[in-house]
Amino acid sequence: MEIRVIDCDAIVGFVDYGTIDSEKNGGYSTKMRCKKCGAAWLAENYVTGHDTCPKCGATGKKYVISVE
């Protein structure tokens, strides 16, 4: 079952992180944001999800942050 992950950010409003398959990983999701371009994604959806922005390619903790 796919679940769409949407969160509310105080600055930009609602942010869509994409979908996650609850059967493959139990619904666990790591929400990531790019400081450089503002992209939002779930790290589990990308092989390089924890370190690289899928939109602009920014790499490292300087640009990519995990959202609690």
C-alpha positions in Angstrom: 0.0 0.0 0.0 1.4 3.4 -1.0 1.2 6.3 1.4 1.6 9.9 0.4 3.8 11.8 2.8 2.7 15.5 3.2 3.8 17.7 6.0 3.2 21.3 7.0 6.1 23.7 7.1 5.7 27.0 9.0 7.4 28.9 6.3 6.3 27.4 3.0 3.1 25.7 4.0 2.3 22.1 2.9 5.2 20.1 1.5 4.8 16.9 -0.5 7.6 14.5 0.1 6.2 11.9 -2.3 5.0 8.3 -1.7 6.3 5.4 0.3 5.4 1.7 0.1 4.3 0.6 3.6 4.6 -3.1 2.7 8.3 -2.7 1.6 9.6 -0.8 4.6 6.8 -0.7 7.2 5.9 2.9 6.5 9.2 4.2 7.8 10.2 7.4 6.0 13.1 9.8 6.2 12.1 13.3 5.0 14.9 15.3 3.3 15.1 18.9 2.1 17.6 20.7 0.0 18.7 24.1 1.3 19.9 25.1 -2.2 16.8 24.6 -4.3 14.1 23.7 -1.7 13.3 20.3 -3.1 11.7 17.7 -0.8 11.9 13.9 -1.0 11.9 10.7 0.9 15.4 9.3 1.3 14.1 5.7 0.9 13.0 6.5 -2.7 16.5 7.2 -3.9 19.8 5.3 -3.7 21.6 8.5 -2.9 18.7 10.0 -0.9 20.6 10.8 2.2 23.4 12.8 0.5 22.3 14.1 -2.8 19.3 16.3 -3.9 17.5 14.5 -6.8 16.5 17.8 -8.3 19.6 20.0 -8.4 22.3 17.5 -7.5 23.6 19.4 -4.4 25.6 17.0 -2.2 26.5 16.9 1.5 25.2 18.1 4.8 26.0 21.7 3.8 22.9 21.6 1.4 20.9 18.5 2.3 19.2 18.2 5.7 16.9 15.7 7.3 13.6 17.1 8.5 12.3 15.9 11.9 
